């Protein structure tokens, strides 16, 4: 068991984090004051015997305060006796394409038909040079998305190739939404043993009236049905204390539902026990009152809109 450094992306930037391998599983260690350890591939890996990992972490000389792991879909009932809270995912349970059409809103079915009439074609795409240049064009269309600065804005061909295409290249695929020969939207997804997971979905604001994002999601559902993937996952349903926002509403309209999964927190050190007792393990945002957090988010969006209008 040796300490190594792993280069990963966080909010669109590559950063170095500590990592160790135990029992064939790569574990990331993040944080400075509070050192939190998680599986590097927790969306793809299960922790079937956590006691083994926990004992190894306690015996190691690594400065780890808390080890955290969760249960993946479809295991929603708690299996282990450790302290737990609940994470949520946005998921569509895949039965048939017709069932999905019946679950989305009427407005979204109309949007899907509008995309077809406008000539939008979504298909699985090889991430070649033209595709990468298309993503660069989408990233650099606007510096502001969803009321805040877009962290992929300003990236060039090599950035996109490294951060989007080459990352998880062995297990990921792409869907492109095309208007004639122009890429105006794309999805990156990973096929796993229990579900298909969208890791990125983005379309050009210029072509919003043609509903390329609806076309992309429709194609993703078709692929799930063809490959008999029982779930399609798209991140969390709502994030932290923000509650429902425009992204949550977008997911709801497209048939995604909130599914809660147990996440366990196991203290490794005395400091870890104190951190759990004080509820500091999820960061400072977790102890900020929701009303204050929403006000901070509102101020940030207002500032972003002012900067956008002045640019």
N, C-alpha and C positions, 0 to 999 in steps of 0.2 A: 504494500500500500504506500504509494509515493505521491507527493504533491506535484501537480503540473499546472501549467497555465493554458487556458483555453480562450481562443478569440471568438467571441459571439457578438451578435447584433442586439442592441437594446435601443429602442426608439430610433431606428434608422442609422445608428452609429456602431462601429465595431469597437468593442472594449475587451480588455483582458480580465478574466476572472480565474480564481483558483478552482482547481478540480482534483478529485481523487477517484480512483477506481477501486471498488470493493465488490467482491463476488461477481465480477463481470459487469457491474453497473457503474456508469460514470456519474459522479455526483458533483454538482456545482456548489460552490461556497460563495455567497454574496454578502455584502455589507461590511461595515467597518466597526462601528460600536457594537452592533448585534450581528453575529455571524450565523446566517441561516443557510442550511444545506438542503438541496432538493435534487431529485434525479434530473439529469440533463434532458432526457427524452421522456418526461413523465406522461406526455400525451400518447406515447407509444409503448411504454413499459409498465408492468404491474409490480407492486411490492407484495409478494405472496408470503414472505417470511420476514417481516420487519425486525423481529428480535435479533436476527443474525446481523443485519446492517447496523442496528443501534449498538449492539455489543462491540462491534468492530470500531465504530465511531468513538465510543467511550474509551476504548483501549488505545486509540491513536493519539498522536501528539499534536494533531491538528486543532487549531483554535476554532471549534465549532460549538455554538451555544444551543442551537435548536435544529433538529432534523424534522422536515415536513414532507409528507407524502399524501396522496389522495387515492380514491378509488375511481377507476374509469367506468364510463358507460359500458354495459347497462347495470352495473353493480351500485345501486343507489342506497341499499341498506347497509348500515355500519357493520363491519366485520371484526374490528379490533378494539381493545379496551382503553386506548390512549385518549387524551384530551382531544376533542375535535370541534371544528366549526364546519361551515358549509360554503363551498364554492358553487358557482352556477355556470352552466353552459347554455348557449343558444343552440337548439338542435331541432331538426326535422326528422321525425320517425318515418322512414321510407317504406311505403307499402307498394304504391304504384304511382305512375305519373299522373293519372287521372285523380287519384286521392289527393295528391299535392295541389292540383289545380282547384279542387273543391275546397281546400283549406285556406288558400290565399284569398285576399279580399277581391271583391268585384273590380275595384279600381285597379288593382294590380293585374288582373286578367286582361283588362282593357289596355293597360300599359304594355303587356306582352304582345297583344295583337297589334298595337301601334308600332312596336319595334319591327315586327315582321313586315307590315305595310310600308314602313320607311326604308326597308331593304337591309336591316341589320341581320347579319348571319354570325352565329356563334359556333365555334368548332374547336376541337382539340388542336393545339398548335405546337409545332416544334420551335423551341426558343433559339432561332437562328439570328443572324445579324439584323435582318429587317425587323424581327420581333423585338429585339432589344432596343433598337432605335425608336420603335413605336412606344415602348414603355418610357424611354427618356422624354419623348414628346409629351406623354401624359403627365409625368412627374413635374415637368417644367411649365405646365400650362398656367398654374396659379400658385402663389406662395401661401395662400390661405385656403384651408378646407375645414368645414364644420366649425367655423368661427375661431380657429386657432392656426398658428403657423404649421405648415405642412413640412414634416421633417425630411421628406425625400426631394423637396424642391432644390434645384441647383445641381443635382447629380448628373454625371456624364455617363458615357457608354461603359467605361471600365467599372465605374461604381455600380451600375445596374447589373452588369454581368457578374460581378463578384457577390453582391449582396442579395440579389433576387434570383438569378438564374443558377449560379453555381452552388448556392446554399441548399442543402438537402437534395442535390441533383439526382441522387440514386432513387429517391422515393417520391419525388414531386413531379407534377405535370401542370400544363397550362391550358387554359381556354382563352381564346381571343374573340372579341366582338369586332366585326369588320363592317365598315360602310364602304362598299366597292372594295378597294384594296387597302384602305386606310385602317390601321388598328386604332379603335376609339375606346377600347376597354379591355380589361383582362382579369382573369382569376388565376391565382396559384393555389393548388390544392395538393394534399398528401393523402394517399390511400393507405389505410391501416387495417389491422385485423378485425376491428370492431366497428369502424366508421370511416367516412371520408371527411377530412377537415380542410376548410378553406383557411388559408393563411394570409391571403391578400385578395381584395377585390376593389377595383378602381376604374372609373370611366371618365372621359373628358366632359368637363362642364359645358363646353361649347355644344355638345350633342345631347345634352340632358333631355331635350324635347323628344328625342328618338328612343329613349328608354333602353339604352344598351345594357345597363346593370340588370334589368329584369330578364333580358335575353340571356345573359351570362348565367344567372341563377337557374333559369329553366334548363339550360344545357347541363349544369352541374347535377340537377336532380335526375335528368335522363341518364347520366353516366352512373349515378348511384343505383338506379333501377337495373341497368344493364349488368352491373357488376355485383348485384345483390348486396350492396352495402346497407346495413340496417338503419344507419343514422348519417345525416349530414350535419356537421358542426361548424358554427361560425363564431368563434370566440365566446365571450361571456354575453349573457342576455342583458344584464346591466352591471356596471362597473362600480365597485366600492359603494359609497354612500350617495352617489349621484342620483340613483333611482332611474326612472325612465327618462330617456332623452330622445333626440331625433333618430339616432342609430337604433335604439331599442324599438322604436315605432316602426322603422324600416324592416327590422327583423320580424316583428309581429305580423306585419302586413304580408310578408313573404312566407308565412307558415312556420316560422321558428317559434319554439316554446322554451320556457325556462325549466331546466332540470337541475335540481340541487344534488351535489355529490359531496360526501364527507371528506374533509381534509383534516389530517391528524398533525398535531404538533407535539414533539417529544423533546423535553429538555435534556441536553447532554451535559451541561455545566450548571453550577449554582446560579450563575448569572442568567442562564437560560430559564431556570425555574422562576427567578424574580421577574424576568421580562414577561413570561406568560401570566404571572400573577397580576402584573400591572397592565396587561393587555396591550403591550407595545410591540408585539411580534409582527403586526401587519403595517407598521410604520406610523408616522405621526398623523397621517390623514385619518387613521382609524379612531383616534380619540378626539378629533375635531367635531363639534356638533354639526349635524347635517345641515341645519339652516345657515350656519356660518360657511360651511364648505360650498353650498350652492351659491352663496353670495360671492365668494371668491371666484368661482367658475364664471358667474355672470360678469364680474369685473374684467376677467381675462378675455372673455368674448368681446366685450365692449371695446377694450383696448385694441384687440386684433382688428375689429371693424374700423376703428379710427385709423390705424396704421395702414389698412388696405385702402381706405378712401384717400389717404394722403400720398400713397405711393404712385 
